[in-house]
Amino acid sequence: MARIRLTVLVRDTWRDRYPQVVEHCRQAGLAVERELVAVGVIVGSIEEELLVAVSRVEGVSAVEPERANRALESPDRPA
């Protein structure tokens, strides 16, 4: 399966346990690239089949896979 980039949102009620959520996401297979503690966001990549495991981590409110923004691509330039 393919590796995908994603953003993980930490529940507001879990912000005081942010490091614990990050560690559990790592254990679920997330390769953490950035930790945005102030806003409760974790950015990283994961094997696509492990996406559900990260979404089930206690303290995670949402998981958003990265999407290509086709509107920014020029029609005369290949993606």
N, CA, C and O atoms as a GROMACS GRO file, in nm:
protein
  316
    1MET      N    1   0.083  -0.119   0.000
    1MET     CA    2   0.000   0.000   0.000
    1MET      C    3   0.087   0.125   0.000
    1MET      O    4   0.206   0.121   0.031
    2ALA      N    5   0.025   0.233  -0.034
    2ALA     CA    6   0.095   0.361  -0.045
    2ALA      C    7   0.103   0.432   0.090
    2ALA      O    8   0.018   0.415   0.177
    3ARG      N    9   0.206   0.511   0.103
    3ARG     CA   10   0.222   0.595   0.221
    3ARG      C   11   0.152   0.728   0.193
    3ARG      O   12   0.169   0.785   0.086
    4ILE      N   13   0.075   0.776   0.289
    4ILE     CA   14   0.003   0.901   0.270
    4ILE      C   15   0.040   1.000   0.382
    4ILE      O   16   0.073   0.961   0.494
    5ARG      N   17   0.034   1.127   0.347
    5ARG     CA   18   0.055   1.233   0.447
    5ARG      C   19  -0.080   1.268   0.507
    5ARG      O   20  -0.183   1.262   0.439
    6LEU      N   21  -0.080   1.304   0.634
    6LEU     CA   22  -0.206   1.338   0.699
    6LEU      C   23  -0.186   1.435   0.814
    6LEU      O   24  -0.074   1.456   0.862
    7THR      N   25  -0.297   1.492   0.855
    7THR     CA   26  -0.302   1.582   0.970
    7THR      C   27  -0.394   1.519   1.073
    7THR      O   28  -0.504   1.475   1.040
    8VAL      N   29  -0.348   1.514   1.197
    8VAL     CA   30  -0.426   1.458   1.307
    8VAL      C   31  -0.461   1.572   1.402
    8VAL      O   32  -0.374   1.648   1.443
    9LEU      N   33  -0.588   1.583   1.436
    9LEU     CA   34  -0.634   1.685   1.530
    9LEU      C   35  -0.657   1.622   1.666
    9LEU      O   36  -0.725   1.521   1.678
   10VAL      N   37  -0.599   1.682   1.770
   10VAL     CA   38  -0.613   1.634   1.906
   10VAL      C   39  -0.734   1.703   1.971
   10VAL      O   40  -0.752   1.824   1.957
   11ARG      N   41  -0.814   1.624   2.040
   11ARG     CA   42  -0.932   1.680   2.109
   11ARG      C   43  -0.889   1.789   2.207
   11ARG      O   44  -0.784   1.780   2.271
   12ASP      N   45  -0.971   1.893   2.218
   12ASP     CA   46  -0.942   2.002   2.312
   12ASP      C   47  -0.925   1.948   2.454
   12ASP      O   48  -0.838   1.995   2.528
   13THR      N   49  -1.006   1.852   2.492
   13THR     CA   50  -1.002   1.797   2.628
   13THR      C   51  -0.878   1.711   2.652
   13THR      O   52  -0.852   1.669   2.766
   14TRP      N   53  -0.800   1.684   2.547
   14TRP     CA   54  -0.677   1.604   2.558
   14TRP      C   55  -0.552   1.689   2.538
   14TRP      O   56  -0.442   1.634   2.535
   15ARG      N   57  -0.565   1.819   2.524
   15ARG     CA   58  -0.448   1.904   2.499
   15ARG      C   59  -0.343   1.892   2.609
   15ARG      O   60  -0.224   1.901   2.581
   16ASP      N   61  -0.386   1.870   2.733
   16ASP     CA   62  -0.290   1.856   2.843
   16ASP      C   63  -0.216   1.722   2.837
   16ASP      O   64  -0.117   1.702   2.907
   17ARG      N   65  -0.266   1.631   2.753
   17ARG     CA   66  -0.202   1.500   2.734
   17ARG      C   67  -0.150   1.483   2.592
   17ARG      O   68  -0.137   1.372   2.541
   18TYR      N   69  -0.121   1.595   2.527
   18TYR     CA   70  -0.074   1.596   2.388
   18TYR      C   71   0.041   1.500   2.365
   18TYR      O   72   0.036   1.424   2.268
   19PRO      N   73   0.146   1.499   2.449
   19PRO     CA   74   0.257   1.404   2.425
   19PRO      C   75   0.212   1.258   2.425
   19PRO      O   76   0.266   1.176   2.351
   20GLN      N   77   0.116   1.226   2.508
   20GLN     CA   78   0.063   1.089   2.514
   20GLN      C   79  -0.008   1.054   2.383
   20GLN      O   80   0.008   0.944   2.331
   21VAL      N   81  -0.087   1.147   2.329
   21VAL     CA   82  -0.156   1.124   2.202
   21VAL      C   83  -0.055   1.105   2.090
   21VAL      O   84  -0.071   1.017   2.006
   22VAL      N   85   0.050   1.188   2.089
   22VAL     CA   86   0.155   1.175   1.986
   22VAL      C   87   0.218   1.036   1.993
   22VAL      O   88   0.236   0.971   1.891
   23GLU      N   89   0.251   0.992   2.114
   23GLU     CA   90   0.315   0.861   2.130
   23GLU      C   91   0.223   0.748   2.084
   23GLU      O   92   0.269   0.654   2.019
   24HIS      N   93   0.096   0.757   2.116
   24HIS     CA   94   0.001   0.653   2.074
   24HIS      C   95  -0.017   0.653   1.922
   24HIS      O   96  -0.036   0.548   1.862
   25CYS      N   97  -0.012   0.771   1.861
   25CYS     CA   98  -0.018   0.778   1.715
   25CYS      C   99   0.105   0.712   1.654
   25CYS      O  100   0.095   0.641   1.554
   26ARG      N  101   0.221   0.736   1.713
   26ARG     CA  102   0.344   0.671   1.665
   26ARG      C  103   0.332   0.519   1.676
   26ARG      O  104   0.369   0.446   1.584
   27GLN      N  105   0.279   0.473   1.787
   27GLN     CA  106   0.261   0.330   1.808
   27GLN      C  107   0.163   0.270   1.707
   27GLN      O  108   0.173   0.152   1.673
   28ALA      N  109   0.069   0.352   1.659
   28ALA     CA  110  -0.027   0.307   1.558
   28ALA      C  111   0.032   0.310   1.417
   28ALA      O  112  -0.033   0.266   1.322
   29GLY      N  113   0.156   0.362   1.404
   29GLY     CA  114   0.222   0.361   1.273
   29GLY      C  115   0.250   0.496   1.212
   29GLY      O  116   0.304   0.502   1.101
   30LEU      N  117   0.214   0.605   1.279
   30LEU     CA  118   0.235   0.738   1.224
   30LEU      C  119   0.381   0.780   1.238
   30LEU      O  120   0.438   0.775   1.348
   31ALA      N  121   0.441   0.822   1.128
   31ALA     CA  122   0.574   0.882   1.130
   31ALA      C  123   0.553   1.032   1.147
   31ALA      O  124   0.520   1.102   1.051
   32VAL      N  125   0.572   1.082   1.269
   32VAL     CA  126   0.545   1.221   1.300
   32VAL      C  127   0.651   1.311   1.238
   32VAL      O  128   0.770   1.291   1.258
   33GLU      N  129   0.605   1.411   1.163
   33GLU     CA  130   0.694   1.508   1.099
   33GLU      C  131   0.692   1.642   1.170
   33GLU      O  132   0.795   1.709   1.178
   34ARG      N  133   0.576   1.682   1.221
   34ARG     CA  134   0.563   1.810   1.291
   34ARG      C  135   0.465   1.796   1.405
   34ARG      O  136   0.365   1.724   1.394
   35GLU      N  137   0.493   1.865   1.514
   35GLU     CA  138   0.403   1.870   1.628
   35GLU      C  139   0.368   2.017   1.652
   35GLU      O  140   0.454   2.097   1.688
   36LEU      N  141   0.243   2.050   1.632
   36LEU     CA  142   0.196   2.187   1.651
   36LEU      C  143   0.114   2.190   1.780
   36LEU      O  144  -0.010   2.191   1.778
   37VAL      N  145   0.185   2.191   1.893
   37VAL     CA  146   0.124   2.177   2.024
   37VAL      C  147   0.021   2.286   2.052
   37VAL      O  148  -0.087   2.257   2.103
   38ALA      N  149   0.053   2.409   2.018
   38ALA     CA  150  -0.035   2.523   2.049
   38ALA      C  151  -0.174   2.509   1.988
   38ALA      O  152  -0.272   2.559   2.044
   39VAL      N  153  -0.183   2.442   1.874
   39VAL     CA  154  -0.314   2.427   1.807
   39VAL      C  155  -0.365   2.283   1.812
   39VAL      O  156  -0.472   2.255   1.759
   40GLY      N  157  -0.290   2.193   1.875
   40GLY     CA  158  -0.335   2.055   1.889
   40GLY      C  159  -0.335   1.976   1.760
   40GLY      O  160  -0.428   1.900   1.733
   41VAL      N  161  -0.230   1.994   1.681
   41VAL     CA  162  -0.221   1.927   1.550
   41VAL      C  163  -0.093   1.847   1.542
   41VAL      O  164   0.012   1.889   1.592
   42ILE      N  165  -0.102   1.730   1.478
   42ILE     CA  166   0.013   1.645   1.450
   42ILE      C  167   0.013   1.622   1.300
   42ILE      O  168  -0.090   1.588   1.243
   43VAL      N  169   0.129   1.639   1.235
   43VAL     CA  170   0.141   1.618   1.091
   43VAL      C  171   0.240   1.505   1.070
   43VAL      O  172   0.345   1.500   1.134
   44GLY      N  173   0.206   1.415   0.979
   44GLY     CA  174   0.297   1.304   0.952
   44GLY      C  175   0.253   1.222   0.833
   44GLY      O  176   0.170   1.265   0.753
   45SER      N  177   0.310   1.102   0.823
   45SER     CA  178   0.274   1.011   0.715
   45SER      C  179   0.258   0.870   0.772
   45SER      O  180   0.311   0.837   0.878
   46ILE      N  181   0.183   0.790   0.699
   46ILE     CA  182   0.149   0.656   0.746
   46ILE      C  183   0.114   0.568   0.627
   46ILE      O  184   0.073   0.617   0.522
   47GLU      N  185   0.131   0.439   0.643
   47GLU     CA  186   0.083   0.346   0.542
   47GLU      C  187  -0.069   0.356   0.539
   47GLU      O  188  -0.134   0.358   0.643
   48GLU      N  189  -0.125   0.361   0.420
   48GLU     CA  190  -0.269   0.384   0.404
   48GLU      C  191  -0.355   0.288   0.484
   48GLU      O  192  -0.459   0.328   0.538
   49GLU      N  193  -0.315   0.163   0.493
   49GLU     CA  194  -0.398   0.065   0.564
   49GLU      C  195  -0.399   0.086   0.715
   49GLU      O  196  -0.480   0.026   0.785
   50LEU      N  197  -0.310   0.170   0.768
   50LEU     CA  198  -0.306   0.198   0.911
   50LEU      C  199  -0.382   0.324   0.950
   50LEU      O  200  -0.385   0.362   1.067
   51LEU      N  201  -0.441   0.390   0.853
   51LEU     CA  202  -0.514   0.515   0.876
   51LEU      C  203  -0.623   0.499   0.982
   51LEU      O  204  -0.638   0.586   1.068
   52VAL      N  205  -0.697   0.391   0.976
   52VAL     CA  206  -0.806   0.368   1.072
   52VAL      C  207  -0.751   0.355   1.214
   52VAL      O  208  -0.813   0.403   1.309
   53ALA      N  209  -0.635   0.291   1.230
   53ALA     CA  210  -0.576   0.274   1.362
   53ALA      C  211  -0.546   0.408   1.427
   53ALA      O  212  -0.567   0.425   1.547
   54VAL      N  213  -0.497   0.504   1.350
   54VAL     CA  214  -0.468   0.637   1.405
   54VAL      C  215  -0.597   0.708   1.442
   54VAL      O  216  -0.602   0.776   1.544
   55SER      N  217  -0.700   0.693   1.361
   55SER     CA  218  -0.827   0.760   1.391
   55SER      C  219  -0.891   0.706   1.519
   55SER      O  220  -0.976   0.772   1.578
   56ARG      N  221  -0.852   0.587   1.561
   56ARG     CA  222  -0.908   0.525   1.682
   56ARG      C  223  -0.824   0.553   1.808
   56ARG      O  224  -0.861   0.509   1.917
   57VAL      N  225  -0.716   0.625   1.794
   57VAL     CA  226  -0.633   0.658   1.910
   57VAL      C  227  -0.714   0.749   2.002
   57VAL      O  228  -0.775   0.846   1.958
   58GLU      N  229  -0.714   0.717   2.131
   58GLU     CA  230  -0.787   0.797   2.227
   58GLU      C  231  -0.726   0.938   2.231
   58GLU      O  232  -0.604   0.954   2.241
   59GLY      N  233  -0.811   1.038   2.224
   59GLY     CA  234  -0.766   1.176   2.223
   59GLY      C  235  -0.763   1.238   2.084
   59GLY      O  236  -0.745   1.360   2.071
   60VAL      N  237  -0.779   1.157   1.980
   60VAL     CA  238  -0.781   1.207   1.842
   60VAL      C  239  -0.924   1.243   1.806
   60VAL      O  240  -1.015   1.162   1.822
   61SER      N  241  -0.944   1.365   1.758
   61SER     CA  242  -1.080   1.405   1.718
   61SER      C  243  -1.104   1.391   1.569
   61SER      O  244  -1.217   1.370   1.527
   62ALA      N  245  -0.998   1.403   1.488
   62ALA     CA  246  -1.014   1.390   1.342
   62ALA      C  247  -0.880   1.358   1.278
   62ALA      O  248  -0.774   1.394   1.328
   63VAL      N  249  -0.889   1.288   1.164
   63VAL     CA  250  -0.772   1.257   1.082
   63VAL      C  251  -0.805   1.301   0.940
   63VAL      O  252  -0.904   1.257   0.882
   64GLU      N  253  -0.720   1.387   0.885
   64GLU     CA  254  -0.743   1.441   0.751
   64GLU      C  255  -0.628   1.404   0.658
   64GLU      O  256  -0.518   1.459   0.672
   65PRO      N  257  -0.650   1.312   0.563
   65PRO     CA  258  -0.546   1.284   0.464
   65PRO      C  259  -0.520   1.406   0.377
   65PRO      O  260  -0.612   1.482   0.346
   66GLU      N  261  -0.394   1.424   0.338
   66GLU     CA  262  -0.358   1.536   0.251
   66GLU      C  263  -0.417   1.514   0.113
   66GLU      O  264  -0.416   1.403   0.060
   67ARG      N  265  -0.469   1.621   0.055
   67ARG     CA  266  -0.526   1.613  -0.080
   67ARG      C  267  -0.448   1.705  -0.171
   67ARG      O  268  -0.405   1.813  -0.129
   68ALA      N  269  -0.432   1.663  -0.294
   68ALA     CA  270  -0.367   1.750  -0.394
   68ALA      C  271  -0.463   1.862  -0.429
   68ALA      O  272  -0.583   1.839  -0.446
   69ASN      N  273  -0.412   1.983  -0.440
   69ASN     CA  274  -0.494   2.098  -0.475
   69ASN      C  275  -0.482   2.122  -0.625
   69ASN      O  276  -0.390   2.191  -0.670
   70ARG      N  277  -0.572   2.065  -0.700
   70ARG     CA  278  -0.568   2.076  -0.846
   70ARG      C  279  -0.592   2.216  -0.896
   70ARG      O  280  -0.551   2.250  -1.007
   71ALA      N  281  -0.659   2.300  -0.818
   71ALA     CA  282  -0.689   2.436  -0.861
   71ALA      C  283  -0.563   2.520  -0.877
   71ALA      O  284  -0.562   2.617  -0.952
   72LEU      N  285  -0.456   2.482  -0.807
   72LEU     CA  286  -0.332   2.558  -0.815
   72LEU      C  287  -0.243   2.515  -0.929
   72LEU      O  288  -0.142   2.580  -0.957
   73GLU      N  289  -0.278   2.407  -0.997
   73GLU     CA  290  -0.195   2.359  -1.108
   73GLU      C  291  -0.230   2.432  -1.237
   73GLU      O  292  -0.347   2.456  -1.267
   74SER      N  293  -0.130   2.464  -1.312
   74SER     CA  294  -0.149   2.530  -1.440
   74SER      C  295  -0.188   2.426  -1.545
   74SER      O  296  -0.132   2.316  -1.545
   75PRO      N  297  -0.283   2.456  -1.634
   75PRO     CA  298  -0.323   2.359  -1.735
   75PRO      C  299  -0.211   2.324  -1.834
   75PRO      O  300  -0.212   2.215  -1.892
   76ASP      N  301  -0.113   2.416  -1.853
   76ASP     CA  302  -0.005   2.385  -1.945
   76ASP      C  303   0.116   2.321  -1.877
   76ASP      O  304   0.215   2.290  -1.943
   77ARG      N  305   0.108   2.301  -1.746
   77ARG     CA  306   0.218   2.235  -1.674
   77ARG      C  307   0.170   2.101  -1.620
   77ARG      O  308   0.062   2.094  -1.563
   78PRO      N  309   0.248   1.996  -1.637
   78PRO     CA  310   0.208   1.868  -1.579
   78PRO      C  311   0.216   1.873  -1.427
   78PRO      O  312   0.297   1.947  -1.370
   79ALA      N  313   0.133   1.796  -1.363
   79ALA     CA  314   0.129   1.793  -1.215
   79ALA      C  315   0.253   1.734  -1.157
   79ALA      O  316   0.266   1.725  -1.035
   0.00000   0.00000   0.00000
